[in-house]
Amino acid sequence: MPDAEPGDDVFLEHLVDDVQSSSALFKRDVRRILEKDPAAFFQSACRILKRSVERPGAASLLDVLWSNALLLNSLIDPKTLSLGKATAFAKRWVAFDPSLDAKLLRIGFPFEDDDAMSESDLVRPRRTLDIVSELPPNRHILLALAKLLRNPDTYIRAKAALLYARASNNPEWVRKMLADPDARVRANAVEGLWETRTVLAGSVFKEAARDPDSRVAANALAGLYFSEGANAGVTAALQSLTRRCEPTARASAAFAMGQIKDSACIPMLEDLLRDADQSVRSQALRALIRIRRRESGEAAAPAVSALAEAVVAPPEAPAAETAKPDSVSG
């Protein structure tokens, strides 16, 4: 869907500038515009707020943006917003509505968890999980995620495993998931445990590092590095993966190196830049950029889209976080 023209902002801007714009009449008129064309309203409101948040009706307009279910649909509708813009906007939005992740999951998964769907039907559910995975982990979505772990779609199950492990902070649960027949699910469950710094988590990482799938093993090695600190054994094991004949193993190793950001990995990554496989070269380049930035103290380039900048948050709201590089584990 093409962006609305700035000329379409006139009526809404007039309402926002009106001295009575905090009244119930203002909200009624704004909601009428919203219901007529949510996407156009969304874009128009963002442009108006970007020009100034000191307008009389700015606070009321923000209240409409943060609370309306139609705009939740705009986040998960690929025809309305790109994934990058929707994610950046959600990162701002969650500061005002901590239950945003639960609301998105309800809208994105209106069906029973065992319903079979066509590929086109899966677009919105998968996108919902992509957005939720960039929000802070919360235990209040564990029940919803548990249902998604039974979903027939592998991508959905893998994303649900990542989110469940991250929100539950439960190494024993991840250990049980190591028996899952799907490697992507196992890899994501292990990745979801990266922030857990316990002896039990380290034990799970050591077990997962012996997984026959290279993606699982690489994620486990990264987790082991996080739980035990700089570890020559981890870098040696990652180097062993770079010598495997399967491109997936080499790409997985490069991805893990980019996560741990250890300078000792630079020579290995420089070798992978000359790999015959494009996916390996791409992961190696991303990893080298992350390490070089860490060395120089440079902050990662912000992933704040024009939309996220447009809807200006109050001073206490956090800025949009940096987008995570693509994961080879899905």
DRENMARMAR-439579 format. One record per residue (C-alpha): residue number from 1; y, z, x. Coordinates in steps of 0.25 Angstrom, whole numbers. Layout:
<atoms>
i=NUM, c2=Y, c3=Z, c1=X
...
</atoms>
This chain:
<atoms>
i=1, c2=0, c3=0, c1=0
i=2, c2=13, c3=-4, c1=6
i=3, c2=24, c3=6, c1=8
i=4, c2=35, c3=8, c1=-2
i=5, c2=48, c3=2, c1=1
i=6, c2=60, c3=12, c1=4
i=7, c2=67, c3=7, c1=-8
i=8, c2=57, c3=13, c1=-16
i=9, c2=62, c3=27, c1=-12
i=10, c2=75, c3=26, c1=-19
i=11, c2=71, c3=33, c1=-32
i=12, c2=63, c3=44, c1=-25
i=13, c2=74, c3=46, c1=-15
i=14, c2=84, c3=48, c1=-26
i=15, c2=75, c3=59, c1=-32
i=16, c2=74, c3=66, c1=-19
i=17, c2=89, c3=66, c1=-17
i=18, c2=92, c3=71, c1=-31
i=19, c2=98, c3=85, c1=-31
i=20, c2=88, c3=88, c1=-42
i=21, c2=76, c3=83, c1=-34
i=22, c2=69, c3=97, c1=-34
i=23, c2=68, c3=97, c1=-49
i=24, c2=56, c3=95, c1=-57
i=25, c2=62, c3=82, c1=-61
i=26, c2=62, c3=77, c1=-47
i=27, c2=47, c3=80, c1=-46
i=28, c2=44, c3=73, c1=-59
i=29, c2=51, c3=60, c1=-55
i=30, c2=45, c3=60, c1=-41
i=31, c2=31, c3=62, c1=-46
i=32, c2=33, c3=50, c1=-56
i=33, c2=37, c3=42, c1=-44
i=34, c2=25, c3=47, c1=-36
i=35, c2=15, c3=44, c1=-48
i=36, c2=20, c3=30, c1=-49
i=37, c2=17, c3=26, c1=-35
i=38, c2=12, c3=37, c1=-26
i=39, c2=11, c3=29, c1=-13
i=40, c2=26, c3=24, c1=-14
i=41, c2=31, c3=38, c1=-18
i=42, c2=23, c3=43, c1=-6
i=43, c2=30, c3=33, c1=4
i=44, c2=44, c3=34, c1=-3
i=45, c2=44, c3=49, c1=-2
i=46, c2=40, c3=49, c1=12
i=47, c2=52, c3=40, c1=16
i=48, c2=62, c3=48, c1=8
i=49, c2=57, c3=61, c1=15
i=50, c2=57, c3=54, c1=28
i=51, c2=72, c3=51, c1=27
i=52, c2=75, c3=65, c1=23
i=53, c2=69, c3=78, c1=19
i=54, c2=82, c3=85, c1=16
i=55, c2=83, c3=78, c1=2
i=56, c2=84, c3=87, c1=-10
i=57, c2=71, c3=83, c1=-16
i=58, c2=63, c3=82, c1=-3
i=59, c2=55, c3=95, c1=-5
i=60, c2=51, c3=91, c1=-19
i=61, c2=47, c3=77, c1=-14
i=62, c2=38, c3=83, c1=-3
i=63, c2=32, c3=93, c1=-14
i=64, c2=28, c3=81, c1=-22
i=65, c2=22, c3=74, c1=-10
i=66, c2=14, c3=86, c1=-5
i=67, c2=9, c3=89, c1=-19
i=68, c2=5, c3=76, c1=-26
i=69, c2=-9, c3=72, c1=-27
i=70, c2=-5, c3=57, c1=-28
i=71, c2=0, c3=59, c1=-14
i=72, c2=-13, c3=65, c1=-9
i=73, c2=-19, c3=52, c1=-14
i=74, c2=-9, c3=44, c1=-6
i=75, c2=-14, c3=51, c1=7
i=76, c2=-29, c3=46, c1=5
i=77, c2=-25, c3=32, c1=-1
i=78, c2=-26, c3=22, c1=11
i=79, c2=-17, c3=12, c1=3
i=80, c2=-6, c3=22, c1=2
i=81, c2=-5, c3=28, c1=16
i=82, c2=-11, c3=25, c1=30
i=83, c2=-21, c3=36, c1=35
i=84, c2=-11, c3=40, c1=46
i=85, c2=0, c3=42, c1=36
i=86, c2=-8, c3=49, c1=26
i=87, c2=-14, c3=59, c1=37
i=88, c2=0, c3=62, c1=43
i=89, c2=5, c3=65, c1=29
i=90, c2=-7, c3=74, c1=26
i=91, c2=-4, c3=82, c1=38
i=92, c2=10, c3=85, c1=33
i=93, c2=5, c3=87, c1=19
i=94, c2=-5, c3=97, c1=23
i=95, c2=6, c3=107, c1=28
i=96, c2=10, c3=108, c1=13
i=97, c2=-3, c3=107, c1=7
i=98, c2=-14, c3=114, c1=15
i=99, c2=-24, c3=109, c1=4
i=100, c2=-21, c3=94, c1=6
i=101, c2=-35, c3=92, c1=13
i=102, c2=-42, c3=97, c1=1
i=103, c2=-33, c3=89, c1=-9
i=104, c2=-36, c3=76, c1=-1
i=105, c2=-51, c3=79, c1=-1
i=106, c2=-51, c3=80, c1=-16
i=107, c2=-43, c3=67, c1=-18
i=108, c2=-51, c3=60, c1=-7
i=109, c2=-65, c3=64, c1=-12
i=110, c2=-64, c3=63, c1=-28
i=111, c2=-79, c3=60, c1=-28
i=112, c2=-92, c3=67, c1=-27
i=113, c2=-96, c3=69, c1=-12
i=114, c2=-109, c3=61, c1=-14
i=115, c2=-103, c3=49, c1=-21
i=116, c2=-105, c3=36, c1=-14
i=117, c2=-93, c3=28, c1=-12
i=118, c2=-89, c3=14, c1=-7
i=119, c2=-82, c3=12, c1=6
i=120, c2=-69, c3=9, c1=-1
i=121, c2=-70, c3=22, c1=-9
i=122, c2=-72, c3=30, c1=4
i=123, c2=-58, c3=26, c1=9
i=124, c2=-50, c3=38, c1=3
i=125, c2=-61, c3=49, c1=5
i=126, c2=-62, c3=45, c1=20
i=127, c2=-47, c3=44, c1=21
i=128, c2=-45, c3=58, c1=15
i=129, c2=-54, c3=64, c1=26
i=130, c2=-47, c3=57, c1=37
i=131, c2=-34, c3=64, c1=32
i=132, c2=-40, c3=77, c1=29
i=133, c2=-46, c3=77, c1=43
i=134, c2=-32, c3=77, c1=49
i=135, c2=-28, c3=89, c1=41
i=136, c2=-30, c3=104, c1=46
i=137, c2=-44, c3=109, c1=43
i=138, c2=-46, c3=118, c1=31
i=139, c2=-58, c3=125, c1=26
i=140, c2=-53, c3=123, c1=11
i=141, c2=-59, c3=109, c1=12
i=142, c2=-73, c3=113, c1=17
i=143, c2=-79, c3=112, c1=3
i=144, c2=-74, c3=98, c1=1
i=145, c2=-79, c3=94, c1=15
i=146, c2=-92, c3=99, c1=13
i=147, c2=-94, c3=90, c1=1
i=148, c2=-89, c3=78, c1=9
i=149, c2=-100, c3=81, c1=20
i=150, c2=-110, c3=76, c1=9
i=151, c2=-102, c3=63, c1=7
i=152, c2=-111, c3=50, c1=9
i=153, c2=-99, c3=44, c1=18
i=154, c2=-101, c3=47, c1=33
i=155, c2=-86, c3=46, c1=36
i=156, c2=-83, c3=56, c1=25
i=157, c2=-94, c3=66, c1=29
i=158, c2=-90, c3=65, c1=44
i=159, c2=-75, c3=68, c1=41
i=160, c2=-80, c3=79, c1=32
i=161, c2=-88, c3=85, c1=43
i=162, c2=-76, c3=84, c1=52
i=163, c2=-67, c3=92, c1=42
i=164, c2=-77, c3=102, c1=38
i=165, c2=-80, c3=106, c1=53
i=166, c2=-66, c3=107, c1=56
i=167, c2=-62, c3=115, c1=43
i=168, c2=-74, c3=124, c1=44
i=169, c2=-74, c3=127, c1=59
i=170, c2=-89, c3=130, c1=58
i=171, c2=-97, c3=126, c1=70
i=172, c2=-110, c3=129, c1=62
i=173, c2=-107, c3=119, c1=52
i=174, c2=-104, c3=108, c1=62
i=175, c2=-118, c3=112, c1=69
i=176, c2=-125, c3=109, c1=56
i=177, c2=-117, c3=96, c1=55
i=178, c2=-123, c3=91, c1=68
i=179, c2=-136, c3=89, c1=60
i=180, c2=-129, c3=78, c1=51
i=181, c2=-135, c3=65, c1=53
i=182, c2=-122, c3=58, c1=54
i=183, c2=-115, c3=58, c1=68
i=184, c2=-101, c3=56, c1=62
i=185, c2=-103, c3=68, c1=54
i=186, c2=-108, c3=76, c1=66
i=187, c2=-97, c3=71, c1=75
i=188, c2=-86, c3=75, c1=65
i=189, c2=-92, c3=89, c1=62
i=190, c2=-91, c3=92, c1=77
i=191, c2=-77, c3=86, c1=78
i=192, c2=-73, c3=96, c1=67
i=193, c2=-77, c3=108, c1=75
i=194, c2=-68, c3=104, c1=87
i=195, c2=-58, c3=115, c1=84
i=196, c2=-68, c3=126, c1=83
i=197, c2=-68, c3=134, c1=96
i=198, c2=-81, c3=143, c1=95
i=199, c2=-94, c3=145, c1=103
i=200, c2=-101, c3=140, c1=91
i=201, c2=-93, c3=127, c1=90
i=202, c2=-96, c3=125, c1=105
i=203, c2=-111, c3=126, c1=102
i=204, c2=-110, c3=116, c1=91
i=205, c2=-102, c3=106, c1=100
i=206, c2=-113, c3=108, c1=111
i=207, c2=-124, c3=104, c1=100
i=208, c2=-116, c3=93, c1=95
i=209, c2=-113, c3=87, c1=109
i=210, c2=-128, c3=84, c1=109
i=211, c2=-128, c3=75, c1=97
i=212, c2=-133, c3=61, c1=99
i=213, c2=-121, c3=55, c1=93
i=214, c2=-110, c3=53, c1=103
i=215, c2=-99, c3=56, c1=93
i=216, c2=-104, c3=70, c1=89
i=217, c2=-107, c3=73, c1=104
i=218, c2=-93, c3=69, c1=108
i=219, c2=-86, c3=77, c1=97
i=220, c2=-95, c3=89, c1=101
i=221, c2=-91, c3=87, c1=116
i=222, c2=-76, c3=87, c1=112
i=223, c2=-79, c3=100, c1=103
i=224, c2=-86, c3=107, c1=115
i=225, c2=-74, c3=104, c1=124
i=226, c2=-64, c3=110, c1=113
i=227, c2=-73, c3=122, c1=112
i=228, c2=-76, c3=125, c1=127
i=229, c2=-64, c3=118, c1=134
i=230, c2=-64, c3=108, c1=145
i=231, c2=-78, c3=106, c1=148
i=232, c2=-84, c3=96, c1=159
i=233, c2=-97, c3=96, c1=151
i=234, c2=-89, c3=90, c1=139
i=235, c2=-82, c3=79, c1=147
i=236, c2=-95, c3=75, c1=154
i=237, c2=-102, c3=74, c1=141
i=238, c2=-91, c3=65, c1=136
i=239, c2=-92, c3=57, c1=148
i=240, c2=-107, c3=55, c1=145
i=241, c2=-103, c3=50, c1=132
i=242, c2=-94, c3=39, c1=138
i=243, c2=-106, c3=34, c1=145
i=244, c2=-114, c3=31, c1=133
i=245, c2=-117, c3=17, c1=129
i=246, c2=-112, c3=19, c1=114
i=247, c2=-97, c3=16, c1=112
i=248, c2=-97, c3=28, c1=102
i=249, c2=-101, c3=38, c1=112
i=250, c2=-90, c3=33, c1=122
i=251, c2=-80, c3=33, c1=111
i=252, c2=-84, c3=47, c1=106
i=253, c2=-83, c3=52, c1=120
i=254, c2=-69, c3=46, c1=121
i=255, c2=-65, c3=53, c1=108
i=256, c2=-70, c3=66, c1=112
i=257, c2=-62, c3=65, c1=125
i=258, c2=-50, c3=62, c1=117
i=259, c2=-52, c3=75, c1=109
i=260, c2=-54, c3=84, c1=121
i=261, c2=-43, c3=77, c1=129
i=262, c2=-48, c3=82, c1=143
i=263, c2=-42, c3=74, c1=155
i=264, c2=-56, c3=74, c1=161
i=265, c2=-60, c3=63, c1=151
i=266, c2=-49, c3=53, c1=155
i=267, c2=-57, c3=46, c1=165
i=268, c2=-68, c3=44, c1=155
i=269, c2=-59, c3=39, c1=145
i=270, c2=-52, c3=29, c1=154
i=271, c2=-66, c3=23, c1=157
i=272, c2=-68, c3=22, c1=141
i=273, c2=-55, c3=14, c1=140
i=274, c2=-63, c3=3, c1=147
i=275, c2=-75, c3=5, c1=137
i=276, c2=-80, c3=-8, c1=131
i=277, c2=-79, c3=-2, c1=117
i=278, c2=-66, c3=-2, c1=110
i=279, c2=-68, c3=11, c1=102
i=280, c2=-72, c3=18, c1=115
i=281, c2=-59, c3=13, c1=122
i=282, c2=-51, c3=18, c1=110
i=283, c2=-56, c3=32, c1=110
i=284, c2=-54, c3=33, c1=125
i=285, c2=-40, c3=28, c1=124
i=286, c2=-37, c3=39, c1=113
i=287, c2=-43, c3=49, c1=121
i=288, c2=-35, c3=46, c1=133
i=289, c2=-22, c3=46, c1=125
i=290, c2=-26, c3=60, c1=120
i=291, c2=-29, c3=65, c1=134
i=292, c2=-16, c3=59, c1=140
i=293, c2=-8, c3=65, c1=129
i=294, c2=-14, c3=79, c1=132
i=295, c2=-12, c3=78, c1=147
i=296, c2=3, c3=74, c1=145
i=297, c2=5, c3=84, c1=134
i=298, c2=10, c3=73, c1=125
i=299, c2=8, c3=76, c1=110
i=300, c2=-1, c3=65, c1=103
i=301, c2=7, c3=55, c1=95
i=302, c2=10, c3=60, c1=82
i=303, c2=3, c3=54, c1=70
i=304, c2=14, c3=56, c1=60
i=305, c2=16, c3=44, c1=51
i=306, c2=29, c3=40, c1=45
i=307, c2=24, c3=46, c1=32
i=308, c2=21, c3=60, c1=38
i=309, c2=35, c3=59, c1=44
i=310, c2=41, c3=55, c1=31
i=311, c2=36, c3=67, c1=23
i=312, c2=43, c3=78, c1=31
i=313, c2=37, c3=91, c1=32
i=314, c2=45, c3=105, c1=32
i=315, c2=46, c3=111, c1=46
i=316, c2=34, c3=120, c1=44
i=317, c2=25, c3=108, c1=41
i=318, c2=17, c3=103, c1=53
i=319, c2=19, c3=89, c1=59
i=320, c2=8, c3=79, c1=57
i=321, c2=-3, c3=81, c1=67
i=322, c2=-7, c3=70, c1=77
i=323, c2=-18, c3=61, c1=72
i=324, c2=-31, c3=63, c1=78
i=325, c2=-37, c3=51, c1=86
i=326, c2=-48, c3=44, c1=79
i=327, c2=-61, c3=51, c1=80
i=328, c2=-74, c3=43, c1=84
i=329, c2=-82, c3=53, c1=75
i=330, c2=-75, c3=49, c1=62
</atoms>
